[in-house]
Amino acid sequence: MTKIYDLIIIGAGPAGITAAVYAARKRMDFCVISKDIGGQAAWSGNVENYTGYQFVTGPELAAKFEEHLRRYQIDLKEEQEVVSLKRRDKGVMAVRTDKAQYEARSVIIASGKRSKELGVPGEKEFKNRGVTYCATCDGPLFGGKDVAIVGGGNSALDAALQMTRIARRVYLINSFPQITGDAVMRDKIMAAPNVIVMNDARVLAITGDSFVNGLAIGHGGQENKIEVQGVFIEIGLVPNSGFAEEIVANDFGEVKVDCKNRTNIPGIFAAGDVTNVPEKQIIIAAGEGAKACLSAFRYLAQQK
């Protein structure tokens, strides 16, 4: 007979881990299903706006999250990807992964987001052969080389600032007329001697042989080519919500929630970057995870 949990938490980023800590303290019978631990926090560079830490790197903060999580005896289903979520009769939720199926009386979707792809020739061919989506993870591989950062928001600026200390030359390829990231980060980028900013520029193709060796750029009405050995794509994120077809999402694919983190289906809650809550920040995701767990706890108490 299939075990029915009180709660299943999908995702182990800041929102999912915080929800799990709250669930453990409430003595709920629950499990956490996730491909990895840390989520986007583990891929971030320097974090200077998380309360209690004047300065901490993303991987360091993610390690603290995991340390806190593992202090409790949590049923953690690691390296599993959720492929479907459905509400069955009598209020039981069925969560199917690529490896197994689980059931619970309530679910918190905290699956976060994934990197958006450019969709240009050469991107898929050279993925992990010069094309990467994580400067924190892969930046050290490009020491002393020329690299391009594609994007103009905070994630792109963060990646560019990381690479100024590693790469020989950093091209910032921004499709908008001006950089859109925070002023503090913009100032640092403009002051960096090895950064070349190309505004109003668009990547047309990524070129190479066995490894990336350049970019074709549309800039100023002309096609230009630049020689680089690495391409960091930082153009935004896509919500990991495809498995929840019955859940109402907005035009961006973000799960719609109310102020109590409830979705359109009773018993299913959501928190963090996968939702339509504005401002995708680590500290906001953590707070939303706490709220979602408390809402799930109250929901279950009312059902009983």
C-alpha positions as MATLAB code, in Angstrom:
seq = 'MTKIYDLIIIGAGPAGITAAVYAARKRMDFCVISKDIGGQAAWSGNVENYTGYQFVTGPELAAKFEEHLRRYQIDLKEEQEVVSLKRRDKGVMAVRTDKAQYEARSVIIASGKRSKELGVPGEKEFKNRGVTYCATCDGPLFGGKDVAIVGGGNSALDAALQMTRIARRVYLINSFPQITGDAVMRDKIMAAPNVIVMNDARVLAITGDSFVNGLAIGHGGQENKIEVQGVFIEIGLVPNSGFAEEIVANDFGEVKVDCKNRTNIPGIFAAGDVTNVPEKQIIIAAGEGAKACLSAFRYLAQQK';
ca = [
       0.000    0.000    0.000;
       1.380    3.412   -0.972;
       2.286    5.628    1.958;
       0.381    8.912    2.115;
       2.459   11.761    3.572;
       1.015   14.827    5.243;
       3.105   16.969    2.908;
       5.403   16.699   -0.075;
       7.774   19.585   -0.788;
       8.960   19.791   -4.394;
      12.347   21.519   -4.553;
      15.230   22.147   -2.163;
      16.229   25.723   -2.863;
      15.791   28.505   -0.284;
      11.974   28.195   -0.372;
      11.861   24.397   -0.208;
      14.515   24.090    2.495;
      12.832   26.715    4.677;
       9.480   24.976    4.230;
      11.143   21.680    5.207;
      12.691   23.160    8.364;
       9.296   24.514    9.418;
       7.611   21.184    8.615;
      10.201   19.305   10.671;
       9.658   21.593   13.640;
       5.897   21.031   13.303;
       6.536   17.256   13.412;
       4.767   16.807   10.086;
       5.108   13.531    8.209;
       6.644   14.784    4.963;
       9.290   14.298    2.339;
      11.318   16.583    0.068;
      11.821   15.748   -3.614;
      14.559   17.567   -5.509;
      17.160   17.185   -8.247;
      19.699   19.076   -6.146;
      20.078   21.132   -2.974;
      20.509   24.902   -2.895;
      18.695   25.908   -6.078;
      19.660   29.220   -7.655;
      21.395   30.273   -4.429;
      24.108   27.687   -5.087;
      24.799   29.314   -8.467;
      24.905   32.902   -7.244;
      28.101   34.863   -6.847;
      28.481   37.323   -4.010;
      25.398   37.766   -1.808;
      25.397   41.037    0.121;
      21.704   41.450    0.963;
      20.826   38.363    3.018;
      20.060   39.425    6.587;
      22.698   38.269    9.053;
      25.441   38.036    6.424;
      27.162   41.246    5.410;
      28.946   39.199    2.771;
      28.646   35.550    1.745;
      28.993   33.714   -1.548;
      26.059   31.829   -3.023;
      27.668   28.397   -2.552;
      28.532   29.230    1.065;
      24.950   30.281    1.795;
      23.585   27.178    0.047;
      25.907   25.041    2.180;
      24.494   26.688    5.323;
      20.961   25.947    4.085;
      21.862   22.285    3.510;
      23.575   22.035    6.911;
      20.401   23.349    8.564;
      18.229   20.953    6.545;
      20.287   17.882    7.434;
      20.124   18.624   11.161;
      16.652   17.129   10.994;
      15.908   13.552   10.000;
      14.121   14.527    6.809;
      12.955   12.028    4.209;
      14.886   13.480    1.273;
      14.373   12.062   -2.212;
      17.468   13.386   -3.990;
      18.289   13.399   -7.696;
      14.670   12.956   -8.703;
      12.843   15.179  -11.169;
       9.095   15.659  -10.754;
       7.258   15.031  -14.022;
       3.610   15.335  -12.943;
       1.416   16.542  -10.087;
      -2.283   15.705   -9.898;
      -5.039   15.926   -7.304;
      -6.887   12.666   -6.887;
     -10.118   11.776   -5.115;
     -10.473   12.461   -1.380;
      -7.906   15.250   -1.527;
      -4.851   13.073   -2.113;
      -2.096   14.497   -4.324;
      -0.075   12.228   -6.598;
       3.488   13.311   -7.338;
       5.299   11.318   -9.998;
       9.035   11.614  -10.586;
      11.329   10.070  -13.167;
      12.006    7.286  -10.635;
       8.915    6.720   -8.460;
       5.488    7.951   -7.390;
       4.502    9.484   -4.043;
       1.246   10.607   -2.451;
       0.375   13.266    0.109;
      -2.539   15.234    1.503;
      -0.810   18.516    0.656;
       1.997   19.714   -1.604;
       4.280   22.744   -1.715;
       5.704   23.555   -5.141;
       9.099   25.176   -4.580;
      10.773   24.028   -7.776;
      12.350   27.374   -8.644;
      13.540   28.366  -12.100;
      16.094   27.269  -14.673;
      18.279   29.257  -17.039;
      16.690   30.584  -20.220;
      18.396   29.595  -23.453;
      19.335   31.955  -26.289;
      18.076   29.644  -29.005;
      20.833   30.485  -31.488;
      22.926   28.196  -33.715;
      25.816   26.635  -31.810;
      24.276   26.952  -28.333;
      23.268   23.317  -27.912;
      26.272   22.008  -29.830;
      28.765   23.762  -27.556;
      26.954   23.356  -24.231;
      29.600   22.333  -21.671;
      32.213   22.926  -24.373;
      32.495   26.652  -23.826;
      28.796   27.503  -23.404;
      27.699   27.685  -19.781;
      24.917   29.151  -17.678;
      26.786   29.442  -14.373;
      29.810   31.672  -13.812;
      30.081   30.552  -10.195;
      30.280   26.899  -11.254;
      32.406   27.134  -14.397;
      34.195   30.490  -14.226;
      37.529   29.081  -13.005;
      37.785   26.960  -16.165;
      38.319   30.135  -18.219;
      41.286   31.624  -16.403;
      43.290   33.975  -18.640;
      40.893   33.540  -21.574;
      38.504   35.885  -23.392;
      34.842   35.341  -22.540;
      31.442   36.826  -23.326;
      28.605   37.394  -20.879;
      25.220   37.598  -22.633;
      22.680   39.754  -20.780;
      22.351   43.125  -19.094;
      20.510   42.463  -15.823;
      21.841   41.725  -12.361;
      22.655   38.080  -13.066;
      24.729   39.078  -16.097;
      26.510   41.839  -14.172;
      27.226   39.453  -11.315;
      28.708   36.941  -13.748;
      30.763   39.666  -15.463;
      32.148   40.907  -12.150;
      33.163   37.388  -11.199;
      34.931   36.917  -14.524;
      36.850   40.219  -14.330;
      39.043   38.524  -11.731;
      39.493   35.346  -13.762;
      39.386   36.053  -17.499;
      41.753   38.161  -19.607;
      38.961   40.073  -21.351;
      35.204   40.139  -20.697;
      32.660   41.166  -23.331;
      29.235   42.098  -21.965;
      26.702   41.558  -24.763;
      23.507   43.433  -23.907;
      20.510   43.498  -26.268;
      19.050   46.658  -24.682;
      20.253   50.258  -25.223;
      21.483   50.451  -21.633;
      22.495   48.027  -18.877;
      19.441   47.356  -16.703;
      21.101   46.003  -13.540;
      21.515   47.798  -10.213;
      23.448   51.064  -10.252;
      26.118   49.788   -7.841;
      26.883   46.847  -10.101;
      26.784   49.011  -13.240;
      29.371   51.344  -11.744;
      31.676   48.427  -10.938;
      31.341   47.092  -14.475;
      32.101   50.452  -16.054;
      35.156   50.847  -13.817;
      36.587   47.407  -14.651;
      39.530   47.812  -17.063;
      39.065   44.452  -18.793;
      35.318   44.731  -19.564;
      34.008   45.755  -22.979;
      30.310   46.632  -22.937;
      28.353   46.173  -26.161;
      24.838   47.609  -25.814;
      22.144   47.132  -28.467;
      23.932   43.978  -29.518;
      22.483   40.574  -30.321;
      24.146   37.164  -30.490;
      23.469   35.617  -33.892;
      25.482   32.414  -33.523;
      28.081   30.681  -31.381;
      30.973   29.281  -33.377;
      33.765   26.819  -32.772;
      35.373   23.504  -33.643;
      35.584   21.049  -30.779;
      35.276   24.019  -28.400;
      33.873   27.561  -28.599;
      36.101   30.010  -30.438;
      33.846   32.973  -31.184;
      30.517   34.758  -31.511;
      28.683   36.309  -34.427;
      27.188   39.578  -33.148;
      24.599   41.871  -34.687;
      25.670   45.354  -33.612;
      25.101   48.789  -35.149;
      23.344   47.348  -38.168;
      26.317   45.142  -39.001;
      27.422   41.613  -38.244;
      30.642   41.465  -36.271;
      32.690   38.565  -35.012;
      34.545   38.428  -31.731;
      36.965   35.751  -30.586;
      36.082   34.211  -27.240;
      36.720   30.852  -25.622;
      33.747   30.960  -23.274;
      30.123   32.144  -23.408;
      28.104   32.698  -20.236;
      24.380   33.022  -20.977;
      22.623   35.154  -18.352;
      19.369   36.306  -19.965;
      16.898   35.281  -17.308;
      15.135   32.264  -15.895;
      12.172   30.034  -16.772;
       9.872   28.646  -14.019;
      10.058   24.896  -13.419;
       6.287   24.530  -13.513;
       5.674   22.298  -16.524;
       4.808   19.278  -14.362;
       1.855   21.103  -12.778;
      -0.535   21.345  -15.714;
      -3.635   21.683  -13.508;
      -2.204   24.691  -11.666;
      -3.061   28.162  -12.946;
       0.017   30.034  -14.178;
       0.538   33.540  -15.554;
       1.876   34.461  -18.989;
       5.433   33.806  -17.775;
       4.655   30.282  -16.568;
       4.846   31.326  -12.917;
       2.428   29.564  -10.545;
      -0.198   32.015   -9.311;
      -0.597   32.162   -5.532;
      -2.507   34.323   -3.075;
      -1.072   35.979    0.046;
      -1.259   32.613    1.863;
       0.646   30.822   -0.909;
      -2.471   28.923   -2.017;
      -2.886   27.897   -5.657;
      -6.193   27.324   -7.427;
      -6.258   23.720   -6.165;
      -7.022   23.162   -2.441;
      -4.088   21.513   -0.704;
      -1.501   22.635   -3.239;
       0.678   25.583   -2.248;
       3.675   27.216   -3.927;
       6.623   29.356   -2.852;
       9.763   30.987   -4.197;
      10.878   31.865   -7.704;
       8.419   29.460   -9.369;
       5.538   31.706   -8.259;
       4.227   35.089   -9.407;
       5.428   36.767   -6.195;
       7.453   39.798   -7.353;
      11.187   40.288   -6.754;
      13.106   37.045   -7.103;
      15.410   37.244   -4.116;
      16.879   34.529   -1.874;
      15.526   36.116    1.291;
      12.031   36.516   -0.212;
      11.998   32.876   -1.363;
      12.941   31.728    2.148;
      10.147   33.801    3.708;
       7.620   32.499    1.191;
       8.683   28.935    1.984;
       7.935   29.515    5.662;
       4.519   30.984    4.818;
       3.657   28.094    2.519;
       4.463   25.510    5.171;
       2.378   27.297    7.802;
      -0.520   27.506    5.358;
      -0.211   23.779    4.557;
      -0.134   22.965    8.274;
      -3.333   24.933    8.885;
      -4.978   23.359    5.847;
      -4.266   19.855    7.155;
      -5.508   20.752   10.631;
      -8.799   21.944    9.145;
      -9.150   18.759    7.068;
      -8.698   16.526   10.082;
];
